[in-house]
Amino acid sequence: MIARLIMRRLLEAIPLLLAISLVTFFLLFHSPGDFLSALRMDPKIPAEFLEREVQRLGLDRPWYEVWARWVWGVVRHGNLGNSFAYKIPVADLIGQRLFNTFLLALSSTLFAWLIGVPLGIIAAVKQNSWPDRLASAIAFFGLSIPAVLLALFAIYFAAHTEWFPTGGMTSDNYTQLTSTWARMKDIAHHLVLPTIVLGAGGLAIYTRQMRSNLLEALRADYMRTALAKGLSYRQAVLHHALRNALNPMITLFGFAFSDLLSGAFLVENVMAWPGLGRTTIEAYNSKDMFVVASAVMLASVMLILGNLLADLLLALNDPRIRYD
């Protein structure tokens, strides 16, 4: 059943990805300007040079022909094209940046889940008590403050306390560190504030959602039945209410998985984290179309895989769920 589900989802993803790539190239070609727009504004650059560059980059071809050639290269050779700005294969460029983005987004996801879910459970079990009010205050705080404002505040805090770096992923002397443990500590030190900034919104959402789900489960008939059979309140919550309350949280995890790419864009730019999001925005501004198209496709693949993983986790958590 699971193998059939995976195969069906992967086959369904093929036309979806083709449609997404088609729309991406259409929008890139029909947005104002191109990669050579800045050079055309310089009167010192000869028109013959610009014409040769247009032909070399393929900007003189129709957008659908460029799209078809790109798709064929991806399918046949796994070639994502070359970056106009960096003059290296897009796969190499994305590979250099993807790990940094994945590290940041993964740490923020773990931060949000490991704090938000237990906090929501405590708030539901101790409804209307001070832990519940504290959890509600934390959730309200996380949802009310925009991520860009929180990022600016984090930079201000780091600059005035000097407890954390104000930006970047490593220190200036990182290459001089000979110990692997010292390098890991340096990266972890730089990771703290970006993780909190990126995970604050998710923490608030998971806290509220977990509290709401568990409160609904605690009022269900099967809880009264479990208590009537002699189970303690703790056992009934852990073995019955909690598993049912986790189902919507697992569904949310599917969307959070796609945020490993898209959710880090803002934090990477404000806090100078050298990840894929920052590179993608720079590529869009310079109309480096193969980099932008590859980043959009990668985000789409992550969303598809995230939803598939969420469905599999749902089936494992709740035996009643079947995908026949």
C-alpha positions as CSV (number, residue, x, y, z in Angstrom):
1,M,0.0,0.0,0.0
2,I,2.8,2.5,1.0
3,A,4.8,1.7,-2.2
4,R,1.7,2.2,-4.3
5,L,1.0,5.5,-2.6
6,I,4.5,6.7,-3.2
7,M,4.5,5.7,-6.8
8,R,1.2,7.3,-7.5
9,R,2.2,10.6,-5.9
10,L,5.5,10.7,-7.8
11,L,3.7,10.1,-11.1
12,E,1.1,12.8,-10.3
13,A,4.0,15.2,-9.5
14,I,5.4,15.0,-13.0
15,P,2.8,17.1,-14.9
16,L,2.5,19.4,-11.9
17,L,6.3,20.2,-12.0
18,L,6.2,20.6,-15.7
19,A,3.3,23.1,-15.4
20,I,5.2,25.0,-12.6
21,S,8.3,25.3,-14.7
22,L,6.3,26.4,-17.7
23,V,4.6,29.2,-15.7
24,T,8.0,30.2,-14.2
25,F,9.7,30.7,-17.5
26,F,6.7,32.6,-18.9
27,L,6.7,35.0,-16.0
28,L,10.5,35.4,-16.1
29,F,10.5,36.2,-19.8
30,H,7.5,38.6,-19.6
31,S,8.7,40.6,-16.6
32,P,10.5,43.9,-17.3
33,G,14.2,43.7,-18.2
34,D,16.6,40.8,-18.6
35,F,20.1,39.9,-17.4
36,L,21.7,42.4,-19.8
37,S,19.5,45.4,-18.9
38,A,22.2,47.0,-16.6
39,L,24.9,46.6,-19.3
40,R,22.6,48.3,-21.9
41,M,22.5,51.4,-19.8
42,D,26.3,51.8,-20.1
43,P,27.2,53.8,-23.3
44,K,30.7,52.5,-23.2
45,I,29.7,48.9,-24.0
46,P,29.5,48.3,-27.8
47,A,26.2,47.1,-29.3
48,E,28.0,44.3,-31.0
49,F,29.1,42.8,-27.7
50,L,25.6,43.0,-26.3
51,E,24.3,41.3,-29.4
52,R,26.8,38.4,-29.0
53,E,25.8,38.1,-25.4
54,V,22.1,37.9,-26.2
55,Q,22.8,35.1,-28.6
56,R,25.2,33.3,-26.2
57,L,22.7,33.4,-23.4
58,G,19.8,32.4,-25.6
59,L,17.8,35.6,-24.8
60,D,16.9,36.0,-28.5
61,R,14.9,32.7,-28.5
62,P,11.2,32.4,-27.7
63,W,10.5,31.7,-24.0
64,Y,8.8,28.3,-24.8
65,E,11.9,27.2,-26.7
66,V,14.2,28.1,-23.8
67,W,11.8,26.3,-21.5
68,A,11.7,23.1,-23.7
69,R,15.5,23.0,-24.0
70,W,15.9,23.5,-20.2
71,V,13.4,20.7,-19.4
72,W,15.1,18.4,-21.9
73,G,18.5,19.0,-20.3
74,V,17.1,18.3,-16.9
75,V,15.4,15.1,-17.9
76,R,18.2,13.7,-20.1
77,H,21.3,14.9,-18.4
78,G,20.2,16.3,-15.0
79,N,21.6,19.6,-16.2
80,L,19.9,22.7,-14.6
81,G,21.8,25.1,-16.9
82,N,24.5,27.6,-16.1
83,S,24.2,30.7,-14.0
84,F,24.5,33.9,-16.0
85,A,26.0,35.9,-13.1
86,Y,28.2,33.2,-11.4
87,K,29.2,31.5,-14.6
88,I,29.1,28.1,-13.0
89,P,26.5,25.2,-13.3
90,V,23.3,26.0,-11.4
91,A,23.5,22.6,-9.7
92,D,26.9,23.5,-8.2
93,L,25.6,26.9,-7.1
94,I,22.5,25.4,-5.5
95,G,24.5,22.7,-3.9
96,Q,26.8,25.2,-2.2
97,R,23.9,27.2,-0.7
98,L,21.3,24.4,-0.1
99,F,23.0,22.9,2.9
100,N,23.1,26.3,4.6
101,T,19.4,26.9,4.1
102,F,18.5,23.4,5.1
103,L,20.6,23.7,8.3
104,L,18.9,26.9,9.3
105,A,15.3,25.8,8.4
106,L,15.8,22.4,10.0
107,S,17.1,23.9,13.3
108,S,14.2,26.4,13.3
109,T,11.7,23.6,12.7
110,L,13.1,21.5,15.5
111,F,13.0,24.6,17.8
112,A,9.4,25.3,17.0
113,W,8.2,21.7,17.3
114,L,10.2,20.7,20.4
115,I,8.9,23.8,22.3
116,G,5.5,24.5,20.7
117,V,4.0,21.0,20.9
118,P,4.9,20.3,24.5
119,L,3.8,23.8,25.4
120,G,0.4,23.2,23.7
121,I,0.0,19.9,25.5
122,I,0.7,21.5,28.9
123,A,-1.7,24.4,28.1
124,A,-4.5,22.0,27.2
125,V,-4.0,19.7,30.2
126,K,-3.8,22.7,32.6
127,Q,-6.5,24.8,31.0
128,N,-7.1,28.3,32.5
129,S,-4.1,27.9,34.8
130,W,-0.9,30.1,34.7
131,P,0.9,27.6,32.3
132,D,-2.0,28.0,29.9
133,R,-1.9,31.8,30.1
134,L,1.9,31.8,29.6
135,A,1.5,29.6,26.5
136,S,-1.2,31.9,25.1
137,A,1.1,34.9,25.8
138,I,4.0,33.3,23.9
139,A,1.7,32.3,21.0
140,F,0.3,35.8,20.8
141,F,3.8,37.3,20.9
142,G,5.0,35.0,18.1
143,L,2.1,35.7,15.9
144,S,2.0,39.5,16.5
145,I,5.5,40.5,15.7
146,P,6.5,40.4,12.0
147,A,9.5,38.3,11.2
148,V,11.5,41.3,9.7
149,L,10.9,43.3,12.9
150,L,12.0,40.3,15.0
151,A,15.1,39.9,12.9
152,L,16.0,43.6,13.2
153,F,15.5,43.4,17.0
154,A,17.7,40.3,17.1
155,I,20.5,42.1,15.3
156,Y,20.1,45.1,17.7
157,F,20.3,42.7,20.7
158,A,23.4,41.0,19.3
159,A,25.2,44.3,18.6
160,H,24.5,45.7,22.1
161,T,25.1,42.7,24.2
162,E,27.8,41.1,22.0
163,W,26.5,37.7,23.1
164,F,25.8,36.6,19.6
165,P,27.1,37.5,16.1
166,T,25.2,40.1,14.2
167,G,25.1,38.1,11.0
168,G,26.8,35.5,8.8
169,M,27.3,31.8,9.3
170,T,30.9,31.7,10.5
171,S,33.4,33.9,12.2
172,D,36.3,35.6,10.4
173,N,38.8,33.1,11.8
174,Y,36.7,30.1,10.9
175,T,39.2,28.8,8.4
176,Q,41.9,29.0,11.0
177,L,40.0,26.6,13.4
178,T,41.6,23.2,13.2
179,S,39.2,21.3,15.5
180,T,36.0,20.0,14.0
181,W,34.3,20.6,17.4
182,A,35.4,24.2,17.4
183,R,34.0,24.7,13.9
184,M,30.7,23.2,14.9
185,K,30.5,25.4,17.9
186,D,31.2,28.5,15.8
187,I,28.4,27.6,13.3
188,A,26.0,26.8,16.2
189,H,26.8,30.1,17.8
190,H,25.9,31.9,14.6
191,L,22.8,29.7,14.3
192,V,21.1,30.7,17.5
193,L,19.4,34.0,16.7
194,P,18.4,33.1,13.1
195,T,16.8,29.9,14.4
196,I,14.8,31.8,17.0
197,V,13.7,34.4,14.5
198,L,12.7,31.9,11.8
199,G,11.0,29.5,14.3
200,A,9.1,32.0,16.4
201,G,6.1,32.1,14.0
202,G,5.9,28.3,13.8
203,L,6.2,27.9,17.6
204,A,3.2,30.1,18.1
205,I,1.1,28.3,15.4
206,Y,2.1,24.8,16.8
207,T,1.3,25.9,20.4
208,R,-2.2,27.2,19.5
209,Q,-3.0,24.3,17.2
210,M,-1.8,21.6,19.7
211,R,-3.8,23.2,22.5
212,S,-6.9,23.4,20.4
213,N,-6.6,19.8,19.1
214,L,-6.0,18.3,22.5
215,L,-8.8,20.2,24.2
216,E,-11.2,18.8,21.6
217,A,-9.8,15.3,22.1
218,L,-10.1,15.6,25.9
219,R,-13.8,16.3,25.5
220,A,-14.4,13.3,23.2
221,D,-16.6,10.3,24.2
222,Y,-13.6,7.8,24.0
223,M,-11.9,9.7,26.8
224,R,-14.8,9.2,29.1
225,T,-14.9,5.6,28.1
226,A,-11.2,5.1,28.8
227,L,-11.6,6.7,32.2
228,A,-14.6,4.6,33.0
229,K,-12.6,1.4,32.2
230,G,-10.1,2.3,34.9
231,L,-7.3,4.1,33.1
232,S,-5.7,7.0,34.9
233,Y,-6.1,10.4,33.5
234,R,-2.5,10.5,32.4
235,Q,-2.7,7.1,30.6
236,A,-5.9,8.2,28.8
237,V,-4.3,11.4,27.6
238,L,-1.1,9.7,26.4
239,H,-2.6,6.7,24.8
240,H,-5.9,8.0,23.4
241,A,-6.3,11.8,23.3
242,L,-2.7,12.7,22.3
243,R,-2.4,10.4,19.3
244,N,-5.7,11.8,17.9
245,A,-4.6,15.4,18.6
246,L,-1.3,14.8,16.7
247,N,-2.9,14.0,13.4
248,P,-3.5,17.7,12.4
249,M,0.0,18.5,13.6
250,I,1.5,15.9,11.3
251,T,-0.5,17.5,8.4
252,L,1.1,20.9,9.3
253,F,4.5,19.2,9.2
254,G,4.0,18.6,5.5
255,F,3.8,22.3,4.8
256,A,6.6,23.1,7.3
257,F,8.8,20.8,5.3
258,S,8.5,23.0,2.2
259,D,9.4,26.0,4.4
260,L,12.9,24.5,4.6
261,L,13.5,26.6,1.5
262,S,10.9,29.3,1.2
263,G,10.6,30.3,4.9
264,A,14.2,31.2,5.3
265,F,14.4,33.8,2.5
266,L,13.6,36.8,4.7
267,V,15.9,35.8,7.6
268,E,18.8,35.0,5.2
269,N,18.6,38.4,3.7
270,V,18.2,40.4,6.9
271,M,20.7,38.4,8.9
272,A,23.2,37.8,6.1
273,W,22.9,34.1,6.2
274,P,24.6,32.6,3.1
275,G,21.8,30.4,1.9
276,L,19.7,29.6,-1.1
277,G,17.0,32.2,-0.3
278,R,19.5,35.0,-0.5
279,T,21.0,33.7,-3.7
280,T,17.5,33.3,-5.3
281,I,16.5,36.9,-4.6
282,E,19.8,38.1,-6.0
283,A,19.2,35.9,-9.1
284,Y,15.7,37.3,-9.6
285,N,16.8,40.9,-9.3
286,S,19.5,40.2,-12.0
287,K,17.1,38.0,-14.1
288,D,19.4,35.0,-13.7
289,M,16.5,32.8,-15.0
290,F,18.0,29.3,-14.7
291,V,18.9,29.9,-11.0
292,V,15.4,31.2,-10.3
293,A,13.6,28.4,-12.2
294,S,15.7,25.7,-10.4
295,A,15.0,27.3,-7.0
296,V,11.3,27.4,-7.7
297,M,11.3,23.8,-8.8
298,L,13.3,22.7,-5.7
299,A,10.8,24.4,-3.5
300,S,7.9,22.7,-5.3
301,V,9.6,19.3,-4.9
302,M,10.1,19.9,-1.2
303,L,6.4,20.7,-0.9
304,I,5.4,17.5,-2.7
305,L,7.8,15.4,-0.6
306,G,6.6,17.1,2.6
307,N,2.9,16.3,1.9
308,L,3.9,12.7,1.0
309,L,5.9,12.4,4.2
310,A,3.0,13.8,6.2
311,D,0.6,11.3,4.7
312,L,2.9,8.4,5.6
313,L,3.4,9.7,9.1
314,L,-0.4,10.0,9.5
315,A,-0.8,6.3,8.4
316,L,1.8,5.3,11.0
317,N,0.3,7.3,13.8
318,D,-3.3,6.4,13.1
319,P,-4.0,2.8,11.9
320,R,-7.5,3.8,10.8
321,I,-6.1,6.0,8.0
322,R,-5.7,4.1,4.7
323,Y,-4.7,5.3,1.2
324,D,-6.1,2.6,-0.9
